[in-house]
Amino acid sequence: MHDINVNAAVVSTCMEALFPIRHQFADRFYAKLFHQMPQVRELFVHDPRRQNTMLFSVISMVLKGMDAGRNMTVEMAEFGRLHAKAGVREEQFPIFGAVFLDTLIEFLPDMDHPRIAKAWWGVYTDVYEAIIEGMKAERAFQAEDRRVFRANSGRALN
């Protein structure tokens, strides 16, 4: 684990600075994300305003949990299960993180960018590793479910 308390504090400071302009930030972030990965646009089924709110809500929840000293692994793994069901792929996380960081730097031009980058990647890596574990667990569950279904599909139901 990275120095999560220091990193989370830096990321929290960034989020606080962005809060008044969160909708503009989220609009810009998603525009950049869809430019980098046009194929993910179809995964975003919510109204763009709701999606913007969800983005900041999830980040806020994670940061508050970390600040309170909670182990966020179980919650993030469940979040990962939901992402797997939605069709998110593991290889998309580094791109998501890079685009988010790029947008942070764009919107916070006067902040210490190397410090933001270190903090963001520290927190983001810890979080997305737990999310990916949840995604793997969900995919394993789905594969087992398909295997059992196929094995039982040849048998007559009583």
C-alpha positions in Angstrom: 0.0 0.0 0.0 1.1 3.5 -0.7 1.2 6.2 2.0 -2.6 6.3 1.7 -3.2 9.0 4.4 -0.9 11.6 2.8 -2.1 10.7 -0.7 -5.8 10.8 0.2 -5.3 14.2 1.9 -3.8 15.6 -1.3 -6.5 14.1 -3.5 -9.1 15.4 -1.0 -7.7 18.9 -1.4 -7.9 18.6 -5.2 -11.5 17.5 -5.0 -12.4 20.3 -2.7 -10.9 22.8 -5.1 -12.8 21.2 -8.0 -16.1 21.0 -6.2 -17.5 24.4 -7.3 -16.7 23.5 -10.9 -17.3 19.8 -10.7 -19.8 19.7 -13.6 -17.3 21.5 -15.9 -14.6 19.2 -14.7 -16.6 16.1 -15.3 -17.8 17.3 -18.7 -14.2 17.9 -19.7 -13.0 14.6 -18.2 -15.7 12.5 -20.0 -15.0 14.3 -23.3 -11.3 13.4 -23.0 -12.1 9.8 -21.9 -14.5 9.2 -24.8 -11.8 10.7 -27.1 -9.2 8.3 -25.8 -11.6 5.3 -25.6 -14.6 5.8 -27.8 -15.7 2.2 -27.1 -16.5 3.0 -23.5 -19.2 5.6 -24.3 -21.8 2.8 -24.5 -21.0 1.8 -20.9 -22.2 5.1 -19.6 -26.0 4.6 -19.6 -27.0 7.4 -17.2 -27.8 11.0 -18.0 -24.6 12.9 -18.3 -25.5 15.2 -15.3 -26.2 12.1 -13.2 -23.0 10.5 -14.3 -21.1 13.7 -13.3 -22.6 13.6 -9.9 -21.9 9.8 -9.5 -18.2 10.4 -10.4 -17.7 12.9 -7.6 -19.9 10.9 -5.2 -17.8 7.8 -5.6 -14.6 9.7 -5.2 -16.0 11.5 -2.1 -17.2 8.2 -0.6 -13.7 6.6 -1.1 -11.9 9.6 0.4 -14.2 9.8 3.4 -13.8 6.1 4.0 -10.0 6.4 3.9 -10.0 9.5 6.1 -12.1 7.6 8.6 -9.6 4.7 8.5 -12.0 2.2 7.0 -10.6 -0.5 4.8 -12.3 0.2 1.5 -11.3 -3.2 -0.1 -14.7 -4.9 0.4 -16.7 -1.9 -0.8 -14.4 -1.4 -3.8 -14.6 -5.1 -4.7 -18.4 -4.9 -4.7 -18.0 -1.8 -6.9 -15.8 -4.0 -9.2 -18.5 -6.6 -9.4 -21.0 -4.0 -10.6 -18.4 -2.7 -13.1 -17.8 -6.3 -14.5 -21.6 -6.7 -14.9 -21.7 -3.4 -16.9 -18.9 -4.6 -19.2 -16.0 -2.6 -17.9 -12.6 -4.2 -18.7 -9.5 -4.2 -16.5 -7.3 -2.6 -19.2 -9.5 0.5 -19.2 -8.6 1.5 -15.6 -5.1 2.9 -16.4 -6.5 5.0 -19.2 -9.3 6.2 -17.0 -6.8 7.2 -14.3 -4.4 8.9 -16.8 -7.3 10.9 -18.3 -8.6 11.9 -14.9 -5.1 13.0 -13.8 -4.6 15.0 -17.0 -7.9 16.7 -16.4 -7.0 17.4 -12.7 -3.8 19.1 -13.9 -5.7 21.1 -16.5 -8.2 22.3 -13.9 -5.7 22.9 -11.1 -2.9 24.8 -13.0 -1.5 26.4 -9.9 -1.1 23.3 -7.8 2.0 21.1 -7.4 1.5 18.7 -10.3 4.2 16.2 -9.4 2.6 16.0 -5.9 -0.9 15.6 -7.4 0.3 12.9 -9.8 2.0 10.9 -7.0 -1.0 11.2 -4.7 -3.6 10.5 -7.4 -1.7 7.3 -8.6 -1.2 6.2 -5.0 -4.9 6.4 -4.1 -6.2 5.4 -7.5 -3.9 2.3 -7.7 -5.0 1.1 -4.3 -8.7 1.6 -5.2 -8.6 0.1 -8.7 -6.7 -2.9 -7.6 -9.6 -3.7 -5.2 -12.1 -3.0 -7.9 -10.3 -5.3 -10.3 -10.3 -8.1 -7.7 -14.1 -7.6 -7.5 -14.3 -7.7 -11.3 -12.3 -11.0 -11.4 -14.5 -12.5 -8.7 -17.7 -11.6 -10.6 -16.3 -13.0 -13.9 -15.3 -16.2 -12.1 -18.8 -16.4 -10.6 -20.4 -15.8 -14.1 -18.1 -18.5 -15.7 -19.0 -21.0 -13.0 -22.7 -20.1 -13.4 -22.4 -20.7 -17.2 -20.6 -24.0 -16.6 -23.2 -25.2 -14.2 -26.0 -24.1 -16.5 -24.5 -25.9 -19.5 -23.9 -29.0 -17.4 -27.5 -29.0 -16.3 -29.0 -27.9 -19.6 -28.7 -31.4 -21.0 -30.6 -33.0 -18.2 -34.4 -33.2 -18.1 -36.1 -31.2 -15.4 -38.2 -33.3 -13.1 
